[in-house]
Amino acid sequence: MNLERIGLVSLHTSPLAAPGSGDAGGMNVYVVALGEAMHRAGYDVELLTRATSADQPPLDHTAGGVPVRFLVAGPLRAVPKRDLPAMVGRFQGALAEVPRFDVLHSHYWLSGLAALPVAAMGGIPHIQSLHTVAALKNARLAPGDPAEPTNRLNSERMLVTRSRGTIVSTAAERDSILADYQARPERVHVVAPGVDTTLFHPAPVPPASGMTGRATRTESGMTGSTRTAPHRPFILTLGRIQRLKGQDLAIRTLAAIPPAVRPDLVIAGAATPGTEQYLDELKALATGLGIADRVRFAGTQSRQDAAQLLRDASLVLMTSHSETFGLVALEAAASGTPVVAGRTSGLVSSVSDGVSGVLVDDREPASWAWVVSRLLGDPVRFAQLSASATAYGVRHSWNQTAHETLLLYLKAAVR
C-alpha cells in the first residue's frame, strides 16, 4: 500500500483549541503532536474537525505547518457535546467530499462514527483511538458525574470491533477495551504518547550559580534558581475543571498541610461547558476551609504559559478519578517537576512511582498532604526525584509515537 496521505479526525474539538479550555484537553495536544511528527517524517497529513464559526477559514495550519481542515456540519458555532451525535451524519458527508486519504485515524468515538463509513466506502483502513473509554470512565465515576450513556458504549464497542485497528495509550485502556467491548486482542495496540521536549524542559540555570535546579517562584512572584523547594512554593493542577479531574481533592490536600509549611495552589484551566457549577463549588470550598488566599484560579493557559507553570511549580497534582493516560504527567516530568497522582487507570502508566513522582493509594486528603509535605520538606529527595523525573520524561518522543503508529497503519492496510 502506498501510505502517503493521512487524515486525523477530531470532530468534537478543534486541534487548534487551547488545552484546558472548553472540551479541549490532552487529546488536542496528542492529535497535533502526532500530525506534526508525521509531517516531519515526510507524510501528507491533514487534521479534520468541525467548523464552529463563520470566521474560520476552510483551511488553517498548526504551528508546525500541518493543515487543519474545518468541515461544515451543523451550526457555525460551538454546541454542547450532547448535541454533536446529531451532526455526525453531516460531518460524514463533508468528510466524504475531501480528496481521498490512504488511511483515516479517528480520535474520540464521535469522530469514528463519521469516519468509519467513509473509510469503508473508500476501501481504506480505519484506525480508532477512543482517548476516553466510556466503560472505564463509568467504572471510576466522580461523585455527582452522570454515567456515559448506553449509545456511546455501544458505539465504542462497534468501532473497536469493526476498525482495522485500535490504538490506546496504556495497558489499562487496552484491558478495558478487551474485557468490556470484546475486541480482538491482535487489533488493539498500545502506543505511548510523547512529550515536546523543546517546550517542556527544566529552566536553565545561570552557570555562575553552581546550581542544577530549575527556576521556581518566590514569595515576590519573581523567579530564583534553586533545586530545593522555594520558601513559598506552589503546587499545580493543570487541565479542564470538571468533577472527573477532582480538583476538590487538591484544595482539601492544601488545607490538610500545616500552615507553617503550606504552599500555594494554582488551579490552571477553565470549566468544561456545563460544569461551571463545579468551579463555583471549588471556590466556595477554598473559602470554607479558610485557604482562599492560598488558592489561585489561573484559567486557560497557552502551551507556552503552561510550560512555564510546569517549570515553576514545585509539584504537580494529578487528582483525577480516572485518566486514559494523563499527558500532563509526562510534560511535568520533562520539566523536572515531580508529580503526585492517584494510583488509578492510566496514571499508573504516565507516572513512574518513585521515578517521576509518587502514586497515592487513596483519595484521603491527609494521605496526599503527607506526601506533598514530605517531598517539599526533604531537599535531597526532592532533588533526586526531580532529576529522575526529567530523565523519565525525555525518554518519551512524539517521533517514536508517530513511527509506531505508522507501522500499525501499514499493518492494517495489508489485512
MIVO-667474 format. One line per field, with one value per residue (C-alpha): x, y, z; residue number from 0. Coordinates in steps of 0.2 Angstrom, whole numbers, plus 5000, padded with zeros to 4 digits. Layout:
% residues N
px <- X_...
py <- Y_...
pz <- Z_...
pos <- NUM_...
% end
This chain:
% residues 415
px <- 5000_5006_5004_5006_4990_4984_4968_4967_4949_4944_4926_4921_4935_4947_4965_4969_4959_4970_4970_4961_4948_4930_4932_4950_4962_4976_4968_4970_4989_4990_4982_4993_5009_5006_5001_5017_5028_5021_5023_5041_5043_5038_5019_5005_4994_4978_4968_4950_4937_4920_4919_4912_4912_4909_4925_4935_4944_4941_4959_4971_4988_4996_5012_5021_5013_5000_4984_4968_4953_4936_4921_4904_4892_4878_4878_4893_4895_4900_4887_4886_4894_4877_4871_4885_4879_4865_4879_4889_4880_4883_4901_4902_4895_4908_4922_4917_4920_4938_4951_4954_4966_4976_4971_4959_4963_4948_4951_4936_4920_4911_4925_4924_4906_4908_4925_4922_4909_4919_4934_4924_4917_4934_4942_4955_4960_4951_4960_4952_4958_4945_4956_4942_4935_4917_4917_4932_4926_4910_4919_4928_4915_4917_4903_4889_4895_4882_4887_4891_4875_4872_4873_4891_4896_4888_4896_4913_4910_4906_4921_4934_4927_4925_4940_4956_4965_4963_4977_4977_4990_4990_4988_4973_4964_4968_4962_4946_4943_4946_4935_4921_4920_4926_4938_4950_4967_4978_4969_4971_4989_4997_5007_5014_5012_5027_5032_5038_5055_5058_5044_5044_5061_5068_5073_5091_5102_5115_5132_5139_5126_5133_5116_5107_5090_5075_5068_5055_5043_5047_5035_5038_5032_5050_5060_5075_5086_5086_5084_5076_5059_5057_5052_5034_5032_5016_5009_4999_4984_4983_4968_4950_4940_4927_4922_4932_4948_4944_4952_4942_4955_4969_4961_4957_4975_4981_4970_4977_4995_5001_5000_5019_5024_5009_5012_5001_4990_4987_4972_4975_4961_4944_4927_4921_4905_4891_4902_4903_4894_4909_4921_4909_4910_4929_4930_4917_4927_4943_4934_4925_4942_4950_4963_4955_4971_4982_4972_4973_4962_4973_4961_4966_4984_4993_5005_5020_5012_5008_5026_5032_5019_5026_5044_5040_5029_5037_5025_5010_4995_4985_4969_4958_4946_4951_4963_4966_4984_4987_4999_5002_5011_5024_5025_5028_5042_5051_5050_5059_5043_5038_5020_5009_4995_4982_4986_4972_4969_4981_4991_4999_5007_5011_5018_5033_5031_5047_5055_5044_5033_5023_5007_4995_4984_4968_4959_4961_4967_4978_4987_4991_4996_5008_5016_5017_5024_5037_5043_5044_5052_5066_5078_5089_5074_5066_5082_5083_5065_5066_5082_5074_5058_5067_5076_5060_5051_5063_5063_5045_5046_5032_5043_5043_5025_5022_5034_5025_5008_5014_5019_5002_4994_5004_5000_4981_4982_4988_4974
py <- 5000_5017_5026_5045_5054_5053_5060_5063_5066_5076_5080_5087_5098_5108_5103_5122_5125_5128_5113_5117_5127_5121_5102_5104_5093_5081_5074_5090_5090_5072_5075_5090_5082_5066_5075_5086_5072_5063_5079_5080_5062_5067_5062_5072_5074_5083_5086_5087_5095_5103_5122_5131_5149_5158_5167_5151_5149_5132_5128_5133_5126_5121_5130_5115_5118_5104_5108_5109_5107_5114_5105_5112_5101_5109_5127_5138_5139_5129_5117_5106_5089_5081_5088_5083_5065_5073_5081_5065_5062_5079_5078_5061_5069_5083_5071_5060_5076_5078_5071_5053_5048_5032_5030_5038_5039_5044_5052_5050_5040_5054_5055_5036_5036_5049_5042_5023_5023_5035_5023_5008_5016_5021_5004_5011_5007_5015_5016_5021_5030_5032_5043_5041_5023_5026_5009_5013_5030_5023_5011_5026_5040_5055_5059_5068_5064_5055_5039_5039_5033_5016_5023_5028_5012_5003_5014_5012_4993_4994_5005_4994_4978_4985_4996_4988_4993_5002_5012_5015_5024_5012_4994_4999_5006_4990_4979_4988_4988_4969_4965_4977_4978_4960_4967_4956_4956_4957_4973_4983_4991_5001_5016_5028_5046_5058_5074_5090_5092_5109_5116_5106_5106_5112_5130_5134_5139_5153_5145_5156_5149_5132_5125_5111_5116_5125_5142_5142_5155_5165_5175_5191_5182_5183_5168_5161_5147_5133_5114_5113_5118_5138_5147_5149_5135_5132_5116_5115_5106_5109_5104_5106_5110_5096_5083_5069_5079_5080_5097_5097_5085_5097_5110_5098_5092_5110_5113_5097_5104_5113_5131_5134_5124_5126_5130_5140_5131_5136_5128_5131_5128_5133_5124_5112_5119_5113_5111_5129_5124_5114_5129_5139_5124_5124_5142_5140_5125_5135_5149_5137_5129_5146_5145_5156_5167_5152_5146_5155_5150_5154_5150_5143_5143_5144_5130_5142_5148_5130_5125_5140_5135_5117_5123_5135_5123_5113_5098_5094_5086_5074_5071_5063_5049_5042_5046_5037_5042_5059_5068_5082_5070_5067_5086_5089_5076_5083_5100_5092_5094_5078_5073_5067_5056_5044_5026_5023_5019_5027_5037_5021_5022_5040_5042_5030_5028_5034_5040_5054_5056_5047_5037_5038_5023_5033_5049_5054_5072_5068_5055_5067_5081_5069_5065_5084_5089_5076_5080_5099_5096_5084_5094_5079_5068_5082_5085_5066_5064_5080_5073_5056_5064_5074_5058_5049_5062_5065_5046_5049_5056_5060_5055_5037_5038_5043_5029_5016_5022_5022_5004_5000_5009_4999_4983_4987_4990_4973_4964
pz <- 5000_4996_5013_5009_5013_5031_5039_5058_5063_5078_5076_5093_5097_5086_5087_5087_5103_5119_5130_5146_5138_5133_5128_5124_5133_5131_5115_5106_5111_5105_5088_5084_5090_5081_5065_5066_5069_5054_5044_5048_5043_5025_5025_5019_5035_5037_5053_5051_5063_5063_5059_5074_5067_5051_5053_5052_5036_5027_5030_5043_5050_5066_5072_5064_5047_5047_5038_5048_5038_5045_5039_5039_5049_5058_5065_5064_5082_5097_5103_5119_5117_5120_5103_5092_5089_5078_5067_5064_5048_5041_5046_5037_5021_5021_5025_5010_4999_5004_4992_4996_5010_5012_5030_5042_5060_5071_5088_5100_5097_5088_5075_5072_5069_5055_5048_5048_5035_5024_5025_5021_5006_5000_5004_5015_5033_5048_5064_5080_5096_5109_5121_5134_5136_5142_5151_5160_5164_5171_5182_5191_5190_5201_5214_5205_5187_5176_5168_5150_5140_5133_5115_5117_5125_5110_5098_5105_5105_5087_5082_5090_5083_5065_5063_5056_5072_5089_5096_5115_5126_5141_5146_5157_5142_5132_5146_5147_5128_5128_5143_5141_5122_5117_5104_5095_5105_5090_5084_5100_5101_5115_5109_5122_5119_5118_5125_5116_5125_5115_5125_5141_5150_5166_5167_5163_5177_5176_5176_5190_5202_5203_5204_5194_5198_5189_5191_5205_5211_5227_5238_5227_5212_5204_5199_5208_5204_5217_5216_5233_5237_5237_5253_5246_5233_5224_5219_5202_5194_5175_5165_5162_5178_5180_5193_5184_5187_5205_5209_5225_5232_5228_5238_5253_5252_5253_5269_5277_5276_5292_5289_5293_5278_5267_5249_5237_5225_5207_5198_5179_5167_5163_5167_5154_5147_5158_5173_5179_5195_5200_5198_5210_5222_5221_5226_5240_5246_5247_5256_5268_5273_5276_5262_5248_5249_5245_5230_5213_5199_5184_5169_5152_5148_5131_5128_5132_5148_5153_5151_5161_5175_5175_5176_5190_5201_5214_5212_5200_5207_5196_5206_5193_5197_5180_5166_5150_5151_5159_5147_5159_5170_5156_5152_5171_5171_5156_5165_5180_5191_5201_5200_5215_5207_5212_5208_5196_5177_5165_5178_5183_5166_5164_5182_5186_5205_5214_5197_5190_5205_5219_5217_5231_5235_5241_5240_5258_5259_5274_5263_5249_5261_5270_5253_5247_5264_5264_5247_5250_5267_5260_5249_5245_5240_5231_5220_5216_5211_5200_5191_5188_5183_5169_5163_5163_5153_5139_5135_5128_5110_5098_5084_5091_5094_5076_5070_5079_5073_5055_5057_5063_5048_5036_5046_5045_5026_5022_5031
pos <- 0_1_2_3_4_5_6_7_8_9_10_11_12_13_14_15_16_17_18_19_20_21_22_23_24_25_26_27_28_29_30_31_32_33_34_35_36_37_38_39_40_41_42_43_44_45_46_47_48_49_50_51_52_53_54_55_56_57_58_59_60_61_62_63_64_65_66_67_68_69_70_71_72_73_74_75_76_77_78_79_80_81_82_83_84_85_86_87_88_89_90_91_92_93_94_95_96_97_98_99_100_101_102_103_104_105_106_107_108_109_110_111_112_113_114_115_116_117_118_119_120_121_122_123_124_125_126_127_128_129_130_131_132_133_134_135_136_137_138_139_140_141_142_143_144_145_146_147_148_149_150_151_152_153_154_155_156_157_158_159_160_161_162_163_164_165_166_167_168_169_170_171_172_173_174_175_176_177_178_179_180_181_182_183_184_185_186_187_188_189_190_191_192_193_194_195_196_197_198_199_200_201_202_203_204_205_206_207_208_209_210_211_212_213_214_215_216_217_218_219_220_221_222_223_224_225_226_227_228_229_230_231_232_233_234_235_236_237_238_239_240_241_242_243_244_245_246_247_248_249_250_251_252_253_254_255_256_257_258_259_260_261_262_263_264_265_266_267_268_269_270_271_272_273_274_275_276_277_278_279_280_281_282_283_284_285_286_287_288_289_290_291_292_293_294_295_296_297_298_299_300_301_302_303_304_305_306_307_308_309_310_311_312_313_314_315_316_317_318_319_320_321_322_323_324_325_326_327_328_329_330_331_332_333_334_335_336_337_338_339_340_341_342_343_344_345_346_347_348_349_350_351_352_353_354_355_356_357_358_359_360_361_362_363_364_365_366_367_368_369_370_371_372_373_374_375_376_377_378_379_380_381_382_383_384_385_386_387_388_389_390_391_392_393_394_395_396_397_398_399_400_401_402_403_404_405_406_407_408_409_410_411_412_413_414
% end
